[in-house]
Amino acid sequence: MKMKKYLSILLALLLVATIFAGCGSSTKDSKDSSNQPGQSQTEQTGESTEEAKKDIPKNLKMATYYNMGDKNDARAVALEEIVQDFTQKTGIKVEYESIPWDQIESKLVITNQAGNPVDISWASSQKLASVMNAGALLPLDDYVKETYTQEELDDFLPVEKMATTYALDGKKYMFLATVHGRLLWYNKDLVPEPPKNLEEMIEIGKKITNKEKGIYGLGFNGTKHYGTPEVSIAPYLWELGGKMANSDGSAAWNSPEVAQAVRIFGDFVHKHGISPESVFTGSFDDTREAFKNGKLGMLLDGTYFLPRLKGNKLLEEGKVGVTYIPGINGPAPHFVNGWALCIPSKSKNPDGAWEFIKFFESTENQIKYSKVEGGAPVRKSAWKDPAFSSEMFALFLDNLEKHGRPTDPFVYYQEGLESLITAAMGYFLDPNADVEKLLDESAKAFNEKYGYSK
């Protein structure tokens, strides 16, 4: 009987403790959570800085494509300053692993499969489907829900979520560090009024092209590089209703829409004569230099071209303008992406990784990093900073919000785009070639190689 009595008392005490614990939680949750712009709920109340972090390991391994010891790289310097501030405020120390930019995603997949990945990694957002095909990333939706109010989420550009959400499950796996869009740059000395559509761009290009002086109307990336479909061809095939890949990652570029888009770029050189043949046979860096030297009236490129213009006479004299990509019927859709932060699915310190992502994505750090990286801040509140108040940046933001979109969901991303541009090059270098046949053979070969043909 005594034992039963003791057990009854013990159960009663446990029940009382549970009730008081529940009341304590309700009191904490009912606190005012009205936040300052650019701050999460936990940043505003200060409760996560110590309470939530007390059980988080104080070491964080980060994979980055920067050489973090390079003091001449303003991007690496800015990241180091953000990391030091993060360590000071959280006590979490960050250890770097520098990986070449074109190997970082493959290294992420391999190390995660082996069970020893870093805790947080940089990756390019257009490689999301490739990385997720290997199940290498942790979904961030629960962290997002616990951290941000709806008002705060609305502060992020819509294209940020679009570019970091996996199409097959609708979950978010990354946060963009900055966002890159594509647009038309123009030399105001040669192009006083920018074109509003493709036809106008061709006519302006014809008027200013002077081959004897080495001046051409339009430059673009037409090289045998996977960046050519991303930046140049994709806006036109999307406007026409085409696509490069289906939702499962299989090739879809053997279509009339893609063939027409490829012809548009071949015609710039062979039919209209507004672009030099070197856009196909040279390097894109040479094309960019031609623009900087006043030898090109217009250039299709990304927002990341701006840092390359630093110190350029045309920019300093206010003679560089930007406008939307002139599509067939007006502004064309364009490829939006950026380097992003993500957490490997087998990370040993995912909570610490999220603390860094949350810290990096604050308005203050978005301003600091975007100023030197070349992309645009992903938070609207950051655009209020004087550094982003020019007409040029106003168009960047408008172009991102109205016409930006992620690329098609390739599982074998680089391989797919390289197959597409290889087929397109057959037409670029020989305008008499059958472009439909080239694209069809390429798409079928790709689908067979990667198991899409049944």
Contacts in CASP RR format, 6 or more apart in sequence:
PFRMAT RR
TARGET T0000
AUTHOR 0000-0000-0000
METHOD contacts of the structure
MODEL  1
MKMKKYLSILLALLLVATIFAGCGSSTKDSKDSSNQPGQSQTEQTGESTE
EAKKDIPKNLKMATYYNMGDKNDARAVALEEIVQDFTQKTGIKVEYESIP
WDQIESKLVITNQAGNPVDISWASSQKLASVMNAGALLPLDDYVKETYTQ
EELDDFLPVEKMATTYALDGKKYMFLATVHGRLLWYNKDLVPEPPKNLEE
MIEIGKKITNKEKGIYGLGFNGTKHYGTPEVSIAPYLWELGGKMANSDGS
AAWNSPEVAQAVRIFGDFVHKHGISPESVFTGSFDDTREAFKNGKLGMLL
DGTYFLPRLKGNKLLEEGKVGVTYIPGINGPAPHFVNGWALCIPSKSKNP
DGAWEFIKFFESTENQIKYSKVEGGAPVRKSAWKDPAFSSEMFALFLDNL
EKHGRPTDPFVYYQEGLESLITAAMGYFLDPNADVEKLLDESAKAFNEKY
GYSK
28 47 0 8 1.000
31 45 0 8 1.000
33 41 0 8 1.000
33 44 0 8 1.000
33 45 0 8 1.000
33 149 0 8 1.000
34 44 0 8 1.000
35 41 0 8 1.000
35 43 0 8 1.000
35 44 0 8 1.000
35 149 0 8 1.000
35 151 0 8 1.000
35 152 0 8 1.000
36 44 0 8 1.000
37 155 0 8 1.000
37 363 0 8 1.000
37 381 0 8 1.000
38 152 0 8 1.000
38 155 0 8 1.000
38 362 0 8 1.000
38 363 0 8 1.000
38 364 0 8 1.000
38 379 0 8 1.000
38 381 0 8 1.000
39 152 0 8 1.000
39 362 0 8 1.000
39 363 0 8 1.000
40 147 0 8 1.000
40 148 0 8 1.000
40 152 0 8 1.000
40 358 0 8 1.000
40 362 0 8 1.000
41 147 0 8 1.000
41 148 0 8 1.000
41 149 0 8 1.000
41 152 0 8 1.000
42 48 0 8 1.000
42 49 0 8 1.000
42 52 0 8 1.000
42 147 0 8 1.000
42 358 0 8 1.000
43 49 0 8 1.000
43 358 0 8 1.000
43 362 0 8 1.000
48 355 0 8 1.000
49 89 0 8 1.000
49 90 0 8 1.000
52 351 0 8 1.000
53 90 0 8 1.000
53 91 0 8 1.000
53 92 0 8 1.000
53 352 0 8 1.000
53 355 0 8 1.000
55 351 0 8 1.000
56 92 0 8 1.000
56 349 0 8 1.000
56 351 0 8 1.000
56 352 0 8 1.000
56 355 0 8 1.000
57 92 0 8 1.000
57 348 0 8 1.000
57 349 0 8 1.000
57 352 0 8 1.000
58 91 0 8 1.000
58 92 0 8 1.000
58 93 0 8 1.000
59 92 0 8 1.000
59 93 0 8 1.000
59 95 0 8 1.000
59 349 0 8 1.000
60 92 0 8 1.000
60 93 0 8 1.000
60 94 0 8 1.000
60 95 0 8 1.000
60 119 0 8 1.000
60 120 0 8 1.000
60 349 0 8 1.000
60 352 0 8 1.000
60 353 0 8 1.000
60 356 0 8 1.000
61 94 0 8 1.000
61 95 0 8 1.000
61 97 0 8 1.000
61 118 0 8 1.000
61 119 0 8 1.000
61 120 0 8 1.000
61 349 0 8 1.000
62 83 0 8 1.000
62 94 0 8 1.000
62 95 0 8 1.000
62 96 0 8 1.000
62 97 0 8 1.000
62 118 0 8 1.000
62 119 0 8 1.000
62 120 0 8 1.000
62 121 0 8 1.000
62 122 0 8 1.000
62 356 0 8 1.000
63 96 0 8 1.000
63 97 0 8 1.000
63 99 0 8 1.000
63 104 0 8 1.000
63 107 0 8 1.000
63 108 0 8 1.000
63 118 0 8 1.000
63 120 0 8 1.000
63 121 0 8 1.000
63 122 0 8 1.000
64 79 0 8 1.000
64 96 0 8 1.000
64 97 0 8 1.000
64 98 0 8 1.000
64 99 0 8 1.000
64 104 0 8 1.000
64 121 0 8 1.000
64 122 0 8 1.000
65 98 0 8 1.000
65 99 0 8 1.000
65 100 0 8 1.000
65 101 0 8 1.000
65 104 0 8 1.000
65 122 0 8 1.000
65 339 0 8 1.000
66 73 0 8 1.000
66 75 0 8 1.000
66 76 0 8 1.000
66 79 0 8 1.000
66 98 0 8 1.000
67 73 0 8 1.000
67 76 0 8 1.000
67 98 0 8 1.000
68 76 0 8 1.000
68 79 0 8 1.000
68 80 0 8 1.000
68 96 0 8 1.000
68 98 0 8 1.000
69 76 0 8 1.000
69 80 0 8 1.000
70 76 0 8 1.000
71 77 0 8 1.000
74 372 0 8 1.000
75 369 0 8 1.000
75 372 0 8 1.000
75 373 0 8 1.000
77 372 0 8 1.000
78 368 0 8 1.000
78 369 0 8 1.000
78 371 0 8 1.000
78 372 0 8 1.000
78 373 0 8 1.000
79 369 0 8 1.000
81 368 0 8 1.000
82 359 0 8 1.000
82 360 0 8 1.000
82 365 0 8 1.000
82 368 0 8 1.000
82 369 0 8 1.000
83 94 0 8 1.000
83 356 0 8 1.000
85 359 0 8 1.000
86 92 0 8 1.000
86 94 0 8 1.000
86 355 0 8 1.000
86 356 0 8 1.000
86 359 0 8 1.000
86 360 0 8 1.000
87 93 0 8 1.000
87 94 0 8 1.000
89 359 0 8 1.000
90 355 0 8 1.000
90 359 0 8 1.000
92 352 0 8 1.000
92 355 0 8 1.000
92 356 0 8 1.000
94 356 0 8 1.000
97 118 0 8 1.000
99 107 0 8 1.000
104 121 0 8 1.000
104 122 0 8 1.000
104 123 0 8 1.000
104 124 0 8 1.000
105 123 0 8 1.000
105 124 0 8 1.000
105 127 0 8 1.000
105 130 0 8 1.000
105 131 0 8 1.000
108 117 0 8 1.000
108 118 0 8 1.000
108 121 0 8 1.000
108 123 0 8 1.000
108 131 0 8 1.000
108 136 0 8 1.000
108 342 0 8 1.000
108 344 0 8 1.000
109 131 0 8 1.000
109 134 0 8 1.000
109 136 0 8 1.000
111 117 0 8 1.000
111 118 0 8 1.000
111 344 0 8 1.000
112 134 0 8 1.000
112 135 0 8 1.000
112 136 0 8 1.000
112 344 0 8 1.000
112 345 0 8 1.000
112 346 0 8 1.000
113 134 0 8 1.000
113 136 0 8 1.000
115 346 0 8 1.000
116 346 0 8 1.000
117 136 0 8 1.000
117 344 0 8 1.000
117 346 0 8 1.000
117 347 0 8 1.000
118 344 0 8 1.000
118 347 0 8 1.000
119 343 0 8 1.000
119 344 0 8 1.000
119 347 0 8 1.000
119 348 0 8 1.000
119 349 0 8 1.000
119 350 0 8 1.000
119 352 0 8 1.000
119 353 0 8 1.000
120 341 0 8 1.000
120 342 0 8 1.000
120 343 0 8 1.000
120 344 0 8 1.000
120 347 0 8 1.000
120 352 0 8 1.000
120 353 0 8 1.000
120 356 0 8 1.000
120 357 0 8 1.000
121 341 0 8 1.000
121 342 0 8 1.000
121 343 0 8 1.000
121 344 0 8 1.000
122 177 0 8 1.000
122 339 0 8 1.000
122 340 0 8 1.000
122 341 0 8 1.000
122 342 0 8 1.000
123 131 0 8 1.000
123 174 0 8 1.000
123 339 0 8 1.000
123 340 0 8 1.000
123 342 0 8 1.000
124 337 0 8 1.000
124 338 0 8 1.000
124 339 0 8 1.000
124 340 0 8 1.000
125 163 0 8 1.000
125 164 0 8 1.000
125 174 0 8 1.000
125 176 0 8 1.000
125 337 0 8 1.000
125 338 0 8 1.000
125 339 0 8 1.000
125 340 0 8 1.000
125 406 0 8 1.000
126 163 0 8 1.000
126 230 0 8 1.000
126 335 0 8 1.000
126 337 0 8 1.000
126 338 0 8 1.000
126 406 0 8 1.000
126 407 0 8 1.000
126 410 0 8 1.000
126 413 0 8 1.000
127 413 0 8 1.000
128 137 0 8 1.000
128 163 0 8 1.000
128 164 0 8 1.000
128 166 0 8 1.000
128 173 0 8 1.000
128 174 0 8 1.000
129 166 0 8 1.000
129 167 0 8 1.000
129 168 0 8 1.000
129 249 0 8 1.000
129 409 0 8 1.000
129 410 0 8 1.000
129 411 0 8 1.000
129 413 0 8 1.000
130 410 0 8 1.000
130 411 0 8 1.000
130 412 0 8 1.000
130 413 0 8 1.000
131 137 0 8 1.000
131 173 0 8 1.000
131 342 0 8 1.000
132 166 0 8 1.000
132 168 0 8 1.000
132 173 0 8 1.000
133 411 0 8 1.000
135 345 0 8 1.000
136 344 0 8 1.000
136 345 0 8 1.000
137 173 0 8 1.000
137 174 0 8 1.000
137 342 0 8 1.000
137 343 0 8 1.000
137 344 0 8 1.000
137 345 0 8 1.000
138 173 0 8 1.000
138 342 0 8 1.000
138 343 0 8 1.000
138 344 0 8 1.000
138 345 0 8 1.000
138 347 0 8 1.000
138 350 0 8 1.000
139 171 0 8 1.000
139 172 0 8 1.000
139 173 0 8 1.000
140 171 0 8 1.000
140 172 0 8 1.000
140 173 0 8 1.000
140 174 0 8 1.000
140 175 0 8 1.000
140 342 0 8 1.000
140 343 0 8 1.000
140 354 0 8 1.000
140 357 0 8 1.000
141 171 0 8 1.000
141 172 0 8 1.000
143 354 0 8 1.000
143 357 0 8 1.000
143 358 0 8 1.000
144 153 0 8 1.000
144 172 0 8 1.000
147 354 0 8 1.000
147 358 0 8 1.000
155 363 0 8 1.000
155 379 0 8 1.000
155 380 0 8 1.000
155 381 0 8 1.000
156 378 0 8 1.000
156 379 0 8 1.000
156 380 0 8 1.000
157 179 0 8 1.000
157 376 0 8 1.000
157 378 0 8 1.000
157 379 0 8 1.000
157 380 0 8 1.000
157 397 0 8 1.000
157 400 0 8 1.000
157 401 0 8 1.000
158 401 0 8 1.000
159 179 0 8 1.000
159 336 0 8 1.000
159 400 0 8 1.000
159 401 0 8 1.000
159 404 0 8 1.000
159 405 0 8 1.000
159 406 0 8 1.000
160 175 0 8 1.000
160 176 0 8 1.000
160 179 0 8 1.000
160 378 0 8 1.000
161 172 0 8 1.000
162 336 0 8 1.000
162 405 0 8 1.000
162 406 0 8 1.000
163 174 0 8 1.000
163 176 0 8 1.000
163 179 0 8 1.000
163 336 0 8 1.000
163 337 0 8 1.000
163 338 0 8 1.000
163 340 0 8 1.000
163 406 0 8 1.000
164 172 0 8 1.000
164 173 0 8 1.000
164 174 0 8 1.000
164 175 0 8 1.000
164 176 0 8 1.000
164 340 0 8 1.000
165 171 0 8 1.000
165 172 0 8 1.000
165 173 0 8 1.000
166 172 0 8 1.000
166 173 0 8 1.000
167 247 0 8 1.000
167 409 0 8 1.000
168 247 0 8 1.000
168 409 0 8 1.000
173 342 0 8 1.000
174 340 0 8 1.000
174 341 0 8 1.000
174 342 0 8 1.000
175 340 0 8 1.000
175 341 0 8 1.000
175 342 0 8 1.000
175 357 0 8 1.000
175 360 0 8 1.000
175 361 0 8 1.000
175 378 0 8 1.000
176 338 0 8 1.000
176 339 0 8 1.000
176 340 0 8 1.000
176 378 0 8 1.000
177 338 0 8 1.000
177 339 0 8 1.000
177 340 0 8 1.000
177 341 0 8 1.000
177 360 0 8 1.000
177 369 0 8 1.000
177 373 0 8 1.000
177 378 0 8 1.000
178 338 0 8 1.000
178 339 0 8 1.000
178 366 0 8 1.000
178 369 0 8 1.000
178 370 0 8 1.000
178 373 0 8 1.000
178 374 0 8 1.000
178 375 0 8 1.000
178 376 0 8 1.000
178 377 0 8 1.000
178 378 0 8 1.000
179 336 0 8 1.000
179 337 0 8 1.000
179 338 0 8 1.000
179 375 0 8 1.000
179 376 0 8 1.000
179 377 0 8 1.000
179 378 0 8 1.000
179 400 0 8 1.000
180 302 0 8 1.000
180 303 0 8 1.000
180 304 0 8 1.000
180 336 0 8 1.000
180 337 0 8 1.000
180 338 0 8 1.000
180 374 0 8 1.000
180 375 0 8 1.000
180 376 0 8 1.000
181 302 0 8 1.000
181 303 0 8 1.000
181 334 0 8 1.000
181 335 0 8 1.000
181 336 0 8 1.000
181 337 0 8 1.000
181 376 0 8 1.000
181 396 0 8 1.000
181 399 0 8 1.000
181 400 0 8 1.000
181 404 0 8 1.000
182 231 0 8 1.000
182 235 0 8 1.000
182 300 0 8 1.000
182 301 0 8 1.000
182 302 0 8 1.000
182 303 0 8 1.000
182 325 0 8 1.000
182 334 0 8 1.000
182 335 0 8 1.000
182 336 0 8 1.000
183 300 0 8 1.000
183 301 0 8 1.000
183 302 0 8 1.000
183 303 0 8 1.000
183 322 0 8 1.000
183 323 0 8 1.000
183 324 0 8 1.000
183 325 0 8 1.000
183 334 0 8 1.000
183 395 0 8 1.000
183 396 0 8 1.000
183 399 0 8 1.000
184 194 0 8 1.000
184 195 0 8 1.000
184 201 0 8 1.000
184 298 0 8 1.000
184 299 0 8 1.000
184 300 0 8 1.000
184 322 0 8 1.000
184 323 0 8 1.000
184 324 0 8 1.000
184 325 0 8 1.000
184 326 0 8 1.000
185 291 0 8 1.000
185 298 0 8 1.000
185 299 0 8 1.000
185 300 0 8 1.000
185 301 0 8 1.000
185 305 0 8 1.000
185 320 0 8 1.000
185 321 0 8 1.000
185 322 0 8 1.000
186 194 0 8 1.000
186 297 0 8 1.000
186 298 0 8 1.000
186 299 0 8 1.000
186 320 0 8 1.000
186 321 0 8 1.000
186 322 0 8 1.000
186 323 0 8 1.000
187 291 0 8 1.000
187 294 0 8 1.000
187 296 0 8 1.000
187 297 0 8 1.000
187 298 0 8 1.000
187 314 0 8 1.000
187 319 0 8 1.000
187 320 0 8 1.000
187 321 0 8 1.000
188 318 0 8 1.000
188 319 0 8 1.000
188 320 0 8 1.000
188 321 0 8 1.000
189 294 0 8 1.000
189 314 0 8 1.000
189 319 0 8 1.000
190 208 0 8 1.000
190 215 0 8 1.000
190 217 0 8 1.000
190 294 0 8 1.000
190 297 0 8 1.000
191 204 0 8 1.000
191 208 0 8 1.000
191 297 0 8 1.000
191 298 0 8 1.000
194 298 0 8 1.000
194 321 0 8 1.000
194 323 0 8 1.000
194 326 0 8 1.000
195 201 0 8 1.000
195 203 0 8 1.000
195 204 0 8 1.000
195 298 0 8 1.000
195 323 0 8 1.000
195 326 0 8 1.000
196 326 0 8 1.000
196 330 0 8 1.000
197 326 0 8 1.000
197 327 0 8 1.000
197 328 0 8 1.000
197 329 0 8 1.000
197 330 0 8 1.000
198 236 0 8 1.000
198 264 0 8 1.000
198 326 0 8 1.000
198 327 0 8 1.000
198 328 0 8 1.000
198 330 0 8 1.000
200 326 0 8 1.000
201 218 0 8 1.000
201 298 0 8 1.000
201 326 0 8 1.000
202 268 0 8 1.000
202 272 0 8 1.000
202 274 0 8 1.000
204 217 0 8 1.000
204 298 0 8 1.000
205 216 0 8 1.000
205 217 0 8 1.000
205 218 0 8 1.000
205 272 0 8 1.000
205 274 0 8 1.000
205 297 0 8 1.000
205 298 0 8 1.000
206 217 0 8 1.000
206 272 0 8 1.000
206 273 0 8 1.000
206 274 0 8 1.000
208 215 0 8 1.000
208 216 0 8 1.000
208 217 0 8 1.000
208 297 0 8 1.000
209 215 0 8 1.000
209 216 0 8 1.000
209 217 0 8 1.000
209 273 0 8 1.000
209 274 0 8 1.000
214 276 0 8 1.000
214 295 0 8 1.000
215 294 0 8 1.000
215 295 0 8 1.000
215 296 0 8 1.000
215 297 0 8 1.000
216 273 0 8 1.000
216 274 0 8 1.000
216 275 0 8 1.000
216 276 0 8 1.000
216 290 0 8 1.000
216 295 0 8 1.000
216 296 0 8 1.000
216 297 0 8 1.000
217 274 0 8 1.000
217 275 0 8 1.000
217 296 0 8 1.000
217 297 0 8 1.000
217 298 0 8 1.000
218 268 0 8 1.000
218 274 0 8 1.000
218 275 0 8 1.000
218 296 0 8 1.000
218 297 0 8 1.000
218 298 0 8 1.000
218 299 0 8 1.000
218 300 0 8 1.000
219 275 0 8 1.000
219 276 0 8 1.000
219 279 0 8 1.000
219 287 0 8 1.000
219 290 0 8 1.000
219 291 0 8 1.000
219 296 0 8 1.000
219 298 0 8 1.000
219 299 0 8 1.000
219 300 0 8 1.000
220 231 0 8 1.000
220 232 0 8 1.000
220 265 0 8 1.000
220 268 0 8 1.000
220 275 0 8 1.000
220 279 0 8 1.000
220 287 0 8 1.000
220 299 0 8 1.000
220 300 0 8 1.000
220 301 0 8 1.000
221 227 0 8 1.000
221 228 0 8 1.000
221 231 0 8 1.000
221 232 0 8 1.000
221 279 0 8 1.000
221 284 0 8 1.000
221 287 0 8 1.000
221 300 0 8 1.000
221 301 0 8 1.000
222 228 0 8 1.000
222 232 0 8 1.000
222 265 0 8 1.000
222 279 0 8 1.000
222 280 0 8 1.000
222 284 0 8 1.000
222 421 0 8 1.000
222 428 0 8 1.000
223 279 0 8 1.000
223 280 0 8 1.000
223 282 0 8 1.000
223 283 0 8 1.000
223 284 0 8 1.000
224 421 0 8 1.000
224 422 0 8 1.000
224 425 0 8 1.000
225 284 0 8 1.000
225 421 0 8 1.000
226 413 0 8 1.000
226 414 0 8 1.000
226 416 0 8 1.000
226 417 0 8 1.000
226 418 0 8 1.000
226 421 0 8 1.000
227 417 0 8 1.000
227 421 0 8 1.000
228 421 0 8 1.000
228 424 0 8 1.000
229 244 0 8 1.000
229 417 0 8 1.000
229 420 0 8 1.000
229 421 0 8 1.000
229 424 0 8 1.000
230 335 0 8 1.000
230 337 0 8 1.000
230 407 0 8 1.000
230 417 0 8 1.000
231 300 0 8 1.000
231 301 0 8 1.000
231 302 0 8 1.000
231 335 0 8 1.000
232 265 0 8 1.000
232 300 0 8 1.000
233 258 0 8 1.000
233 261 0 8 1.000
233 262 0 8 1.000
233 265 0 8 1.000
233 420 0 8 1.000
233 421 0 8 1.000
233 424 0 8 1.000
234 244 0 8 1.000
234 261 0 8 1.000
234 334 0 8 1.000
234 335 0 8 1.000
234 407 0 8 1.000
235 325 0 8 1.000
235 327 0 8 1.000
235 332 0 8 1.000
235 333 0 8 1.000
235 334 0 8 1.000
235 335 0 8 1.000
236 260 0 8 1.000
236 261 0 8 1.000
236 264 0 8 1.000
236 327 0 8 1.000
236 328 0 8 1.000
236 332 0 8 1.000
237 243 0 8 1.000
237 244 0 8 1.000
237 253 0 8 1.000
237 257 0 8 1.000
237 258 0 8 1.000
237 260 0 8 1.000
237 261 0 8 1.000
238 332 0 8 1.000
238 333 0 8 1.000
238 405 0 8 1.000
239 327 0 8 1.000
239 328 0 8 1.000
239 329 0 8 1.000
239 332 0 8 1.000
239 333 0 8 1.000
240 257 0 8 1.000
240 260 0 8 1.000
240 261 0 8 1.000
240 328 0 8 1.000
241 257 0 8 1.000
242 252 0 8 1.000
242 255 0 8 1.000
242 257 0 8 1.000
242 258 0 8 1.000
243 252 0 8 1.000
243 253 0 8 1.000
243 255 0 8 1.000
243 257 0 8 1.000
243 408 0 8 1.000
244 251 0 8 1.000
244 252 0 8 1.000
244 253 0 8 1.000
244 258 0 8 1.000
244 407 0 8 1.000
244 408 0 8 1.000
244 410 0 8 1.000
244 416 0 8 1.000
244 417 0 8 1.000
244 420 0 8 1.000
245 251 0 8 1.000
245 252 0 8 1.000
245 253 0 8 1.000
245 408 0 8 1.000
245 409 0 8 1.000
245 410 0 8 1.000
245 416 0 8 1.000
246 252 0 8 1.000
246 408 0 8 1.000
247 409 0 8 1.000
248 411 0 8 1.000
248 452 0 8 1.000
249 408 0 8 1.000
249 409 0 8 1.000
249 410 0 8 1.000
249 411 0 8 1.000
249 412 0 8 1.000
249 452 0 8 1.000
250 446 0 8 1.000
250 447 0 8 1.000
250 450 0 8 1.000
250 452 0 8 1.000
251 416 0 8 1.000
251 419 0 8 1.000
251 420 0 8 1.000
251 442 0 8 1.000
251 443 0 8 1.000
251 444 0 8 1.000
251 446 0 8 1.000
251 447 0 8 1.000
251 452 0 8 1.000
252 408 0 8 1.000
252 443 0 8 1.000
253 420 0 8 1.000
253 423 0 8 1.000
253 439 0 8 1.000
253 442 0 8 1.000
253 443 0 8 1.000
254 436 0 8 1.000
254 439 0 8 1.000
254 440 0 8 1.000
254 442 0 8 1.000
254 443 0 8 1.000
254 444 0 8 1.000
255 439 0 8 1.000
256 436 0 8 1.000
258 420 0 8 1.000
258 439 0 8 1.000
259 435 0 8 1.000
259 436 0 8 1.000
259 439 0 8 1.000
262 424 0 8 1.000
262 427 0 8 1.000
262 428 0 8 1.000
262 435 0 8 1.000
262 439 0 8 1.000
263 427 0 8 1.000
263 435 0 8 1.000
265 424 0 8 1.000
265 428 0 8 1.000
266 427 0 8 1.000
266 428 0 8 1.000
266 431 0 8 1.000
268 274 0 8 1.000
268 275 0 8 1.000
268 279 0 8 1.000
269 275 0 8 1.000
269 276 0 8 1.000
269 277 0 8 1.000
269 279 0 8 1.000
269 280 0 8 1.000
269 428 0 8 1.000
270 431 0 8 1.000
271 431 0 8 1.000
276 290 0 8 1.000
278 286 0 8 1.000
278 287 0 8 1.000
279 287 0 8 1.000
280 425 0 8 1.000
280 428 0 8 1.000
280 429 0 8 1.000
281 429 0 8 1.000
287 296 0 8 1.000
287 299 0 8 1.000
288 299 0 8 1.000
288 301 0 8 1.000
288 305 0 8 1.000
288 308 0 8 1.000
290 296 0 8 1.000
291 297 0 8 1.000
291 299 0 8 1.000
292 308 0 8 1.000
292 309 0 8 1.000
292 312 0 8 1.000
292 314 0 8 1.000
294 314 0 8 1.000
299 305 0 8 1.000
300 325 0 8 1.000
303 374 0 8 1.000
303 375 0 8 1.000
303 376 0 8 1.000
303 396 0 8 1.000
304 374 0 8 1.000
304 375 0 8 1.000
306 374 0 8 1.000
306 375 0 8 1.000
306 392 0 8 1.000
307 372 0 8 1.000
307 373 0 8 1.000
307 374 0 8 1.000
309 315 0 8 1.000
309 320 0 8 1.000
312 320 0 8 1.000
314 320 0 8 1.000
321 392 0 8 1.000
322 392 0 8 1.000
322 395 0 8 1.000
322 396 0 8 1.000
323 395 0 8 1.000
324 330 0 8 1.000
324 331 0 8 1.000
324 332 0 8 1.000
324 395 0 8 1.000
324 399 0 8 1.000
324 403 0 8 1.000
325 331 0 8 1.000
325 332 0 8 1.000
325 334 0 8 1.000
325 403 0 8 1.000
326 332 0 8 1.000
331 399 0 8 1.000
331 402 0 8 1.000
331 403 0 8 1.000
332 403 0 8 1.000
333 403 0 8 1.000
333 404 0 8 1.000
333 405 0 8 1.000
334 399 0 8 1.000
334 403 0 8 1.000
334 404 0 8 1.000
334 405 0 8 1.000
335 404 0 8 1.000
335 405 0 8 1.000
335 406 0 8 1.000
335 407 0 8 1.000
336 400 0 8 1.000
336 404 0 8 1.000
336 405 0 8 1.000
336 406 0 8 1.000
337 406 0 8 1.000
337 407 0 8 1.000
338 375 0 8 1.000
341 356 0 8 1.000
341 357 0 8 1.000
341 360 0 8 1.000
343 350 0 8 1.000
343 353 0 8 1.000
343 354 0 8 1.000
343 357 0 8 1.000
347 353 0 8 1.000
359 365 0 8 1.000
360 369 0 8 1.000
361 378 0 8 1.000
361 379 0 8 1.000
363 377 0 8 1.000
363 379 0 8 1.000
363 381 0 8 1.000
363 382 0 8 1.000
366 377 0 8 1.000
366 378 0 8 1.000
366 379 0 8 1.000
366 382 0 8 1.000
367 377 0 8 1.000
367 382 0 8 1.000
367 385 0 8 1.000
367 387 0 8 1.000
367 388 0 8 1.000
370 376 0 8 1.000
370 377 0 8 1.000
370 382 0 8 1.000
370 388 0 8 1.000
371 387 0 8 1.000
376 383 0 8 1.000
376 388 0 8 1.000
376 393 0 8 1.000
376 396 0 8 1.000
376 397 0 8 1.000
376 400 0 8 1.000
377 383 0 8 1.000
377 388 0 8 1.000
382 388 0 8 1.000
383 393 0 8 1.000
383 397 0 8 1.000
388 397 0 8 1.000
410 416 0 8 1.000
410 417 0 8 1.000
411 450 0 8 1.000
412 446 0 8 1.000
412 450 0 8 1.000
415 446 0 8 1.000
415 450 0 8 1.000
416 446 0 8 1.000
419 442 0 8 1.000
419 443 0 8 1.000
419 445 0 8 1.000
419 446 0 8 1.000
420 439 0 8 1.000
420 442 0 8 1.000
422 442 0 8 1.000
423 438 0 8 1.000
423 439 0 8 1.000
423 441 0 8 1.000
423 442 0 8 1.000
423 443 0 8 1.000
424 435 0 8 1.000
424 438 0 8 1.000
424 439 0 8 1.000
426 433 0 8 1.000
426 438 0 8 1.000
427 433 0 8 1.000
427 435 0 8 1.000
427 438 0 8 1.000
444 453 0 8 1.000
446 452 0 8 1.000
447 453 0 8 1.000
END
